[in-house]
Amino acid sequence: MKRNKRWVIIAAVVLGVYIFFNMFTFQVSMTEHAIVTRFGEIHKIVVSDANLIDDPGNSRFKDLTIVEGNGLFFKVPFLDKVDYYNSRLITYDVDAREVTTKDKKKVILDNYAQWKIINPALFRVTMRTEASAYVRLEDIIYSHLNQQIGKINAEVLISDKDYVQDMLSEIVSQSNIDVKDYGIEIIDVRIKCTDLPQENNANIFNRMRTERERMAMQYRSEGQEEAQKIRSQADREATIIEAQAYAESERIRGEGEAEALKIYAQSYGQDPEFYEFFRSLQTYRTTLKDNTTLVIDADSEFAKYLFGSR
């Protein structure tokens, strides 16, 4: 019985210490800012870097204490209330929307921004919640983004990465001037992708098809022209080769006939009668075919070797 009573006392003491500890202390992690309010007024803020607070003595905050760091801190029980805010980078990804470039081209732009809370006191009295900050950031960043894009052509926005990067850096600087009184800082603005409106796809496709058809006609015309040149050149060369071959064949034929006449002449000189007989046989072979009928005189020179006449 005494043993159980002792454990009850120990548990009561531990619970009391825990309650006492929570009443008089609060913890701030490395990823948080903390605001301590007393009677509804901001009494103290705990931040990761006090140097980021440009105007700690703002007239809206009386007797404000700025504490740098994180860990365990004391508070007055029942009088102090602690609220926590994110001290890390916050990414705000907006919906894709339509912008108009200098050359009146409509472009669908998808971008996002990274920002953080640097002065939780200012943030609390101006924005209060991250959702409210999102709305305000969207208005400010989109305004500057739309203004800058209206100064350039769509081709630059899509293809010139260096110019776009400089433009986004300028947007960050201008936007930070606008959000200075909200206790936040914009770290970066990026464009994820750029696209054309859906209704432009048909026009773009038609232009691309027309351009490809024009190029195809040009290539076909150039090909036909080149083919005609090759064909004409081949015909010209064929004509020249045929003419040369004909001339060569005529030359050879002439030389052969001359040589034949020379041989005939030599043969005739050696034995005129045999030469005459041989020539007659050649004439018979050429003239007399199957079923050939000749009507000639018996004493004709043509028939003297056929009939044995002299």
C-alpha positions as semicolon CSV with decimal commas, in nm:
position;residue;x (nm);y (nm);z (nm)
1;M;0,000;0,000;0,000
2;K;0,280;0,237;0,093
3;R;0,466;0,141;-0,222
4;N;0,170;0,234;-0,445
5;K;0,130;0,561;-0,261
6;R;0,494;0,640;-0,323
7;W;0,455;0,583;-0,697
8;V;0,151;0,811;-0,702
9;I;0,351;1,083;-0,531
10;I;0,637;1,044;-0,780
11;A;0,398;1,062;-1,072
12;A;0,232;1,370;-0,925
13;V;0,569;1,539;-0,879
14;V;0,676;1,458;-1,235
15;L;0,347;1,585;-1,372
16;G;0,379;1,899;-1,164
17;V;0,732;1,962;-1,287
18;Y;0,621;1,906;-1,645
19;I;0,330;2,149;-1,608
20;F;0,550;2,401;-1,433
21;F;0,814;2,362;-1,704
22;N;0,561;2,422;-1,983
23;M;0,413;2,718;-1,803
24;F;0,744;2,900;-1,765
25;T;0,931;2,793;-2,080
26;F;0,886;2,745;-2,453
27;Q;1,107;2,593;-2,723
28;V;1,198;2,730;-3,061
29;S;1,347;2,490;-3,321
30;M;1,591;2,579;-3,598
31;T;1,307;2,592;-3,853
32;E;1,084;2,835;-3,661
33;H;1,036;3,195;-3,557
34;A;0,846;3,263;-3,237
35;I;0,636;3,562;-3,133
36;V;0,555;3,622;-2,765
37;T;0,248;3,839;-2,711
38;R;0,145;3,990;-2,376
39;F;-0,206;4,130;-2,340
40;G;-0,241;4,108;-2,720
41;E;0,069;4,319;-2,786
42;I;0,389;4,175;-2,936
43;H;0,637;4,166;-2,650
44;K;0,925;3,958;-2,786
45;I;1,029;3,781;-3,106
46;V;1,276;3,497;-3,148
47;V;1,440;3,487;-3,493
48;S;1,722;3,294;-3,653
49;D;1,903;3,607;-3,775
50;A;1,836;3,945;-3,615
51;N;2,041;4,122;-3,885
52;L;1,764;4,055;-4,138
53;I;1,527;4,283;-3,948
54;D;1,581;4,623;-4,105
55;D;1,364;4,828;-3,869
56;P;1,344;4,666;-3,526
57;G;1,232;4,995;-3,373
58;N;0,919;5,024;-3,584
59;S;0,667;5,256;-3,418
60;R;0,403;4,985;-3,434
61;F;0,597;4,775;-3,180
62;K;0,657;4,921;-2,835
63;D;0,916;4,770;-2,604
64;L;0,988;4,494;-2,857
65;T;1,264;4,253;-2,758
66;I;1,450;4,071;-3,034
67;V;1,618;3,745;-2,945
68;E;1,843;3,566;-3,191
69;G;1,885;3,190;-3,197
70;N;1,681;2,886;-3,099
71;G;1,639;2,657;-2,802
72;L;1,468;2,700;-2,464
73;F;1,327;3,038;-2,354
74;F;1,133;3,165;-2,052
75;K;0,791;3,324;-2,050
76;V;0,549;3,463;-1,793
77;P;0,272;3,210;-1,735
78;F;-0,086;3,318;-1,802
79;L;0,037;3,650;-1,948
80;D;0,252;3,543;-2,242
81;K;0,126;3,356;-2,548
82;V;0,365;3,204;-2,803
83;D;0,292;3,172;-3,177
84;Y;0,527;3,005;-3,422
85;Y;0,609;3,087;-3,788
86;N;0,813;2,900;-4,047
87;S;1,171;3,028;-4,087
88;R;1,260;2,804;-4,382
89;L;1,231;2,877;-4,751
90;I;0,869;2,855;-4,864
91;T;0,790;2,762;-5,223
92;Y;0,480;2,913;-5,373
93;D;0,385;2,741;-5,700
94;V;0,126;2,947;-5,885
95;D;-0,109;2,821;-6,154
96;A;-0,009;2,862;-6,519
97;R;-0,156;3,176;-6,672
98;E;-0,157;3,373;-6,995
99;V;0,073;3,670;-7,064
100;T;0,116;3,889;-7,372
101;T;0,458;3,969;-7,520
102;K;0,571;4,284;-7,698
103;D;0,491;4,134;-8,039
104;K;0,133;4,061;-7,923
105;K;0,189;3,687;-7,886
106;K;-0,002;3,510;-7,610
107;V;0,208;3,272;-7,401
108;I;0,106;3,037;-7,120
109;L;0,354;3,094;-6,836
110;D;0,410;2,857;-6,544
111;N;0,632;3,001;-6,270
112;Y;0,700;2,969;-5,899
113;A;0,859;3,178;-5,623
114;Q;1,064;3,103;-5,313
115;W;1,032;3,333;-5,013
116;K;1,073;3,336;-4,637
117;I;0,960;3,525;-4,328
118;I;1,240;3,743;-4,193
119;N;1,043;3,962;-3,951
120;P;0,764;3,762;-3,784
121;A;0,635;4,071;-3,603
122;L;0,570;4,260;-3,927
123;F;0,437;3,945;-4,090
124;R;0,190;3,890;-3,806
125;V;0,038;4,239;-3,817
126;T;0,029;4,264;-4,199
127;M;-0,019;3,915;-4,344
128;R;-0,099;3,708;-4,035
129;T;-0,107;3,377;-4,228
130;E;0,089;3,220;-4,513
131;A;-0,231;3,192;-4,718
132;S;-0,272;3,571;-4,710
133;A;0,094;3,608;-4,807
134;Y;0,039;3,381;-5,108
135;V;-0,235;3,606;-5,241
136;R;-0,027;3,919;-5,198
137;L;0,286;3,765;-5,347
138;E;0,093;3,644;-5,648
139;D;-0,038;3,994;-5,718
140;I;0,304;4,157;-5,679
141;I;0,514;3,903;-5,870
142;Y;0,263;3,862;-6,152
143;S;0,239;4,239;-6,192
144;H;0,615;4,276;-6,235
145;L;0,642;3,962;-6,445
146;N;0,368;4,073;-6,681
147;Q;0,524;4,417;-6,708
148;Q;0,869;4,281;-6,795
149;I;0,737;4,027;-7,046
150;G;0,543;4,302;-7,219
151;K;0,880;4,458;-7,309
152;I;1,018;4,159;-7,503
153;N;0,916;3,942;-7,797
154;A;0,798;3,585;-7,755
155;E;1,112;3,452;-7,924
156;V;1,332;3,615;-7,659
157;L;1,117;3,479;-7,378
158;I;1,139;3,125;-7,510
159;S;1,497;3,104;-7,640
160;D;1,718;3,367;-7,470
161;K;1,793;3,208;-7,131
162;D;2,045;3,471;-7,023
163;Y;1,804;3,757;-7,081
164;V;1,525;3,575;-6,899
165;Q;1,753;3,510;-6,601
166;D;1,846;3,879;-6,578
167;M;1,478;3,971;-6,611
168;L;1,382;3,739;-6,325
169;S;1,657;3,884;-6,104
170;E;1,518;4,231;-6,172
171;I;1,169;4,108;-6,082
172;V;1,300;3,972;-5,750
173;S;1,459;4,310;-5,667
174;Q;1,146;4,507;-5,756
175;S;0,917;4,268;-5,570
176;N;1,129;4,283;-5,254
177;I;1,079;4,660;-5,245
178;D;0,702;4,603;-5,249
179;V;0,704;4,335;-4,975
180;K;0,952;4,507;-4,745
181;D;0,674;4,623;-4,510
182;Y;0,530;4,274;-4,483
183;G;0,828;4,118;-4,304
184;I;0,905;3,876;-4,586
185;E;1,180;3,844;-4,845
186;I;1,153;3,695;-5,194
187;I;1,457;3,480;-5,261
188;D;1,395;3,361;-5,615
189;V;1,146;3,364;-5,901
190;R;1,168;3,096;-6,168
191;I;0,983;3,004;-6,488
192;K;0,913;2,632;-6,509
193;C;0,787;2,628;-6,866
194;T;0,637;2,840;-7,139
195;D;0,371;2,715;-7,378
196;L;0,132;2,849;-7,638
197;P;-0,245;2,866;-7,586
198;Q;-0,441;2,564;-7,703
199;E;-0,630;2,764;-7,965
200;N;-0,299;2,855;-8,133
201;N;-0,204;2,492;-8,195
202;A;-0,413;2,459;-8,511
203;N;-0,269;2,778;-8,660
204;I;0,084;2,672;-8,571
205;F;0,026;2,328;-8,722
206;N;-0,111;2,483;-9,043
207;R;0,187;2,719;-9,068
208;M;0,427;2,432;-9,011
209;R;0,251;2,218;-9,272
210;T;0,251;2,505;-9,525
211;E;0,619;2,565;-9,463
212;R;0,701;2,196;-9,501
213;E;0,498;2,177;-9,823
214;R;0,679;2,483;-9,957
215;M;1,015;2,329;-9,874
216;A;0,907;1,998;-10,030
217;M;0,804;2,175;-10,352
218;Q;1,132;2,363;-10,355
219;Y;1,334;2,044;-10,306
220;R;1,123;1,864;-10,570
221;S;1,174;2,148;-10,817
222;E;1,547;2,157;-10,751
223;G;1,561;1,779;-10,786
224;Q;1,376;1,786;-11,118
225;E;1,603;2,061;-11,244
226;E;1,911;1,866;-11,144
227;A;1,768;1,549;-11,298
228;Q;1,706;1,734;-11,625
229;K;2,065;1,861;-11,623
230;I;2,197;1,509;-11,564
231;R;1,966;1,366;-11,830
232;S;2,070;1,631;-12,085
233;Q;2,435;1,575;-12,006
234;A;2,392;1,200;-12,042
235;D;2,208;1,241;-12,375
236;R;2,480;1,475;-12,501
237;E;2,754;1,235;-12,399
238;A;2,564;0,940;-12,553
239;T;2,527;1,132;-12,881
240;I;2,898;1,213;-12,882
241;I;2,991;0,852;-12,805
242;E;2,758;0,722;-13,078
243;A;2,899;0,970;-13,328
244;Q;3,254;0,875;-13,236
245;A;3,169;0,505;-13,254
246;Y;2,999;0,551;-13,595
247;A;3,296;0,746;-13,724
248;E;3,533;0,481;-13,596
249;S;3,321;0,201;-13,746
250;E;3,310;0,382;-14,083
251;R;3,684;0,429;-14,070
252;I;3,742;0,062;-13,994
253;R;3,491;-0,041;-14,260
254;G;3,663;0,183;-14,512
255;E;4,001;0,045;-14,422
256;G;3,861;-0,310;-14,450
257;E;3,705;-0,243;-14,789
258;A;4,025;-0,082;-14,910
259;E;4,223;-0,379;-14,788
260;A;3,971;-0,613;-14,953
261;L;3,997;-0,424;-15,282
262;K;4,372;-0,440;-15,255
263;I;4,356;-0,816;-15,202
264;Y;4,105;-0,850;-15,487
265;A;4,332;-0,647;-15,712
266;Q;4,631;-0,857;-15,623
267;S;4,434;-1,176;-15,683
268;Y;4,303;-1,043;-16,012
269;G;4,655;-0,961;-16,121
270;Q;4,781;-1,309;-16,041
271;D;4,489;-1,505;-16,198
272;P;4,215;-1,297;-16,363
273;E;4,012;-1,597;-16,467
274;F;4,004;-1,746;-16,119
275;Y;3,922;-1,405;-15,973
276;E;3,630;-1,369;-16,213
277;F;3,514;-1,721;-16,125
278;F;3,532;-1,648;-15,750
279;R;3,338;-1,320;-15,783
280;S;3,069;-1,497;-15,986
281;L;3,027;-1,759;-15,717
282;Q;2,980;-1,484;-15,457
283;T;2,719;-1,323;-15,679
284;Y;2,536;-1,653;-15,718
285;R;2,535;-1,704;-15,342
286;T;2,381;-1,360;-15,287
287;T;2,134;-1,372;-15,572
288;L;2,018;-1,730;-15,598
289;K;1,800;-1,829;-15,303
290;D;1,560;-2,117;-15,256
291;N;1,299;-2,141;-15,530
292;T;1,457;-1,857;-15,726
293;T;1,355;-1,825;-16,091
294;L;1,586;-1,645;-16,338
295;V;1,506;-1,556;-16,696
296;I;1,836;-1,481;-16,874
297;D;2,002;-1,550;-17,207
298;A;2,210;-1,864;-17,226
299;D;2,511;-1,664;-17,352
300;S;2,485;-1,410;-17,068
301;E;2,800;-1,331;-16,872
302;F;2,602;-1,401;-16,552
303;A;2,516;-1,756;-16,661
304;K;2,840;-1,866;-16,824
305;Y;2,955;-2,060;-16,513
306;L;2,604;-2,197;-16,448
307;F;2,567;-2,348;-16,793
308;G;2,933;-2,394;-16,873
309;S;2,911;-2,153;-17,164
310;R;3,199;-1,929;-17,271
